[in-house]
């Protein structure tokens, strides 16, 4: 990918050129569109906190509440996991179990486990299990090269 930056007065303009079916072009577009999007959550003291999709390592549902894990904290959010996944799928969020979503961009290693499951080791050292239902989708996504390092 070639990047050209021209400093000019006036409004910021981004022009992307490339084949319409290019996965790389689609990823860059998704990053640009989502870079200013924020998610609002609550910390343990019920203070409102702004979270960017890139900060999310993984999320899970516990007792009908959705919790988002970042590098330094845990937050409760008002979105359901399906909404979280669909809104930021192009930025790496992937449904890994009925009650969990992970950020593929925050995965350090993947380990095959018995029963067709996969264990994801996150950049923080935490481990998240990908269920056998979602493991084939993850393998397919990795082979496509989407949202993986």
VOPAGU-2260 file (C-alpha; in pm, 1 decimal, decimal comma):
REM VOPAGU-2260
SITE   aa  ch    i         X         Y         Z
SITE  UNK   A    0       0,0       0,0       0,0
SITE  UNK   A    1     128,3     343,0     -92,8
SITE  UNK   A    2      55,6     634,1     142,4
SITE  UNK   A    3      77,2     992,8      21,3
SITE  UNK   A    4      20,3    1288,1     256,9
SITE  UNK   A    5     -27,7    1639,7     124,8
SITE  UNK   A    6     -57,7    1927,9     369,7
SITE  UNK   A    7    -308,9    2184,0     243,0
SITE  UNK   A    8    -521,6    2449,7     409,1
SITE  UNK   A    9    -892,4    2382,5     449,4
SITE  UNK   A   10   -1101,0    2080,8     535,1
SITE  UNK   A   11    -940,0    1740,0     583,5
SITE  UNK   A   12   -1002,2    1512,5     285,9
SITE  UNK   A   13    -912,2    1145,2     249,1
SITE  UNK   A   14    -910,9     983,6     -95,2
SITE  UNK   A   15    -872,6     606,5    -121,6
SITE  UNK   A   16    -790,4     449,2    -454,2
SITE  UNK   A   17    -778,0      79,0    -534,9
SITE  UNK   A   18    -975,4    -215,1    -667,5
SITE  UNK   A   19   -1333,5    -220,5    -537,4
SITE  UNK   A   20   -1301,7    -581,7    -419,9
SITE  UNK   A   21    -977,3    -519,9    -228,4
SITE  UNK   A   22    -989,9    -647,9     132,9
SITE  UNK   A   23    -716,8    -398,0     222,0
SITE  UNK   A   24    -924,3    -107,9      89,0
SITE  UNK   A   25   -1229,7    -226,0     283,2
SITE  UNK   A   26   -1025,5    -252,3     606,0
SITE  UNK   A   27    -884,5      98,7     565,3
SITE  UNK   A   28   -1233,6     236,0     500,2
SITE  UNK   A   29   -1366,0      62,5     812,2
SITE  UNK   A   30   -1080,7     201,7    1020,2
SITE  UNK   A   31   -1145,0     553,6     895,6
SITE  UNK   A   32   -1518,7     526,2     955,6
SITE  UNK   A   33   -1478,4     375,4    1300,9
SITE  UNK   A   34   -1186,9     579,8    1429,3
SITE  UNK   A   35   -1411,4     847,4    1573,5
SITE  UNK   A   36   -1681,8     611,8    1695,6
SITE  UNK   A   37   -1700,2     560,4    2067,1
SITE  UNK   A   38   -1879,0     328,6    2298,0
SITE  UNK   A   39   -1998,3     442,7    2638,3
SITE  UNK   A   40   -1968,6     219,5    2940,9
SITE  UNK   A   41   -1961,5     236,8    3318,7
SITE  UNK   A   42   -1675,4     156,2    3550,3
SITE  UNK   A   43   -1714,8      -4,6    3893,3
SITE  UNK   A   44   -1802,7     332,8    4047,4
SITE  UNK   A   45   -2079,2     381,1    3785,6
SITE  UNK   A   46   -1884,0     664,0    3620,4
SITE  UNK   A   47   -1943,4     699,3    3243,6
SITE  UNK   A   48   -1637,4     614,8    3038,4
SITE  UNK   A   49   -1574,7     654,8    2664,4
SITE  UNK   A   50   -1418,0     350,5    2495,3
SITE  UNK   A   51   -1290,4     317,5    2137,6
SITE  UNK   A   52   -1338,1     -16,2    1957,1
SITE  UNK   A   53    -960,4     -61,8    1941,8
SITE  UNK   A   54    -935,9     -56,4    2320,5
SITE  UNK   A   55   -1164,5    -358,6    2354,4
SITE  UNK   A   56    -975,8    -683,7    2411,3
SITE  UNK   A   57   -1282,7    -898,8    2464,2
SITE  UNK   A   58   -1637,0    -883,2    2594,4
SITE  UNK   A   59   -1871,8   -1126,4    2762,9
SITE  UNK   A   60   -2226,0   -1157,4    2889,5
SITE  UNK   A   61   -2277,9   -1241,9    3255,8
SITE  UNK   A   62   -2622,1   -1244,2    3418,7
SITE  UNK   A   63   -2778,0   -1053,9    3124,6
SITE  UNK   A   64   -2516,2    -777,3    3145,5
SITE  UNK   A   65   -2239,5    -715,6    2891,8
SITE  UNK   A   66   -1889,5    -642,9    3017,8
SITE  UNK   A   67   -1602,8    -510,6    2805,9
SITE  UNK   A   68   -1243,1    -584,6    2903,1
SITE  UNK   A   69    -969,3    -339,1    2806,5
SITE  UNK   A   70    -597,7    -350,2    2885,0
SITE  UNK   A   71    -646,5    -172,6    3216,7
SITE  UNK   A   72   -1010,8    -201,1    3318,6
SITE  UNK   A   73   -1350,5    -368,5    3301,4
SITE  UNK   A   74   -1663,3    -177,2    3196,9
SITE  UNK   A   75   -2032,0    -258,3    3173,0
SITE  UNK   A   76   -2199,2    -147,1    2848,9
SITE  UNK   A   77   -2559,0    -110,8    2735,2
SITE  UNK   A   78   -2514,1    -286,1    2397,6
SITE  UNK   A   79   -2577,0    -655,4    2343,9
SITE  UNK   A   80   -2289,4    -870,2    2216,2
SITE  UNK   A   81   -2450,0    -902,3    1872,6
SITE  UNK   A   82   -2470,0    -524,2    1839,1
SITE  UNK   A   83   -2109,0    -488,0    1951,5
SITE  UNK   A   84   -1993,1    -748,8    1701,1
SITE  UNK   A   85   -2192,7    -617,6    1405,2
SITE  UNK   A   86   -2100,7    -255,4    1467,8
SITE  UNK   A   87   -1723,7    -316,4    1483,6
SITE  UNK   A   88   -1665,2    -644,8    1301,1
SITE  UNK   A   89   -1441,8    -476,4    1042,4
SITE  UNK   A   90   -1220,2    -349,6    1324,3
SITE  UNK   A   91   -1155,3    -700,6    1447,9
SITE  UNK   A   92   -1440,4    -787,5    1683,0
SITE  UNK   A   93   -1536,4   -1151,7    1639,1
SITE  UNK   A   94   -1802,8   -1366,2    1806,4
SITE  UNK   A   95   -1608,6   -1650,4    1968,7
SITE  UNK   A   96   -1884,1   -1805,2    2182,5
SITE  UNK   A   97   -2252,3   -1760,8    2255,3
SITE  UNK   A   98   -2159,9   -1527,3    2540,9
SITE  UNK   A   99   -1829,8   -1374,0    2421,8
SITE  UNK   A  100   -1666,3   -1155,4    2156,5
SITE  UNK   A  101   -1290,9   -1104,6    2111,7
SITE  UNK   A  102   -1083,6    -845,8    1931,4
SITE  UNK   A  103    -873,6   -1043,2    1683,7
SITE  UNK   A  104    -624,3    -756,5    1669,3
SITE  UNK   A  105    -546,8    -815,8    2039,1
SITE  UNK   A  106    -475,9   -1190,1    2004,7
SITE  UNK   A  107    -113,4   -1289,9    2060,2
SITE  UNK   A  108    -142,2   -1666,4    2002,0
SITE  UNK   A  109    -397,8   -1931,1    1916,2
SITE  UNK   A  110    -380,7   -2284,5    2059,3
SITE  UNK   A  111    -585,0   -2581,2    1935,8
SITE  UNK   A  112    -771,7   -2757,2    2215,2
SITE  UNK   A  113    -958,9   -3089,0    2234,2
SITE  UNK   A  114   -1313,5   -3099,1    2105,9
SITE  UNK   A  115   -1249,2   -2860,0    1815,8
SITE  UNK   A  116   -1207,7   -2555,9    2038,7
SITE  UNK   A  117    -937,0   -2290,4    2014,1
SITE  UNK   A  118    -780,5   -2100,1    2301,0
SITE  UNK   A  119    -688,0   -1737,6    2226,2
SITE  UNK   A  120    -409,7   -1583,6    2429,2
SITE  UNK   A  121    -460,9   -1209,3    2440,2
SITE  UNK   A  122    -185,1    -945,1    2441,0
SITE  UNK   A  123    -246,6    -907,5    2815,5
SITE  UNK   A  124    -187,3   -1278,6    2878,2
SITE  UNK   A  125    -555,5   -1348,7    2942,3
SITE  UNK   A  126    -697,1   -1658,2    2776,2
SITE  UNK   A  127   -1033,9   -1670,7    2601,6
SITE  UNK   A  128   -1187,1   -1990,6    2464,4
SITE  UNK   A  129   -1332,6   -1998,9    2113,6
SITE  UNK   A  130   -1614,4   -2254,6    2111,0
SITE  UNK   A  131   -1624,1   -2534,3    1857,5
SITE  UNK   A  132   -1922,4   -2364,9    1692,9
SITE  UNK   A  133   -1717,7   -2051,9    1611,0
SITE  UNK   A  134   -1373,7   -2216,0    1563,0
SITE  UNK   A  135   -1430,9   -2298,0    1191,4
SITE  UNK   A  136   -1533,9   -1934,7    1127,6
SITE  UNK   A  137   -1216,3   -1815,6    1298,0
SITE  UNK   A  138   -1000,7   -2052,8    1091,8
SITE  UNK   A  139   -1171,7   -1926,7     774,9
SITE  UNK   A  140   -1119,0   -1564,6     874,3
SITE  UNK   A  141    -750,8   -1625,1     949,2
SITE  UNK   A  142    -699,7   -1793,5     612,0
SITE  UNK   A  143    -862,2   -1494,1     441,2
SITE  UNK   A  144    -622,0   -1270,8     634,5
SITE  UNK   A  145    -903,3   -1050,1     767,2
SITE  UNK   A  146    -846,5    -871,4    1096,3
SITE  UNK   A  147    -543,1   -1066,8    1195,4
SITE  UNK   A  148    -191,1    -939,9    1240,3
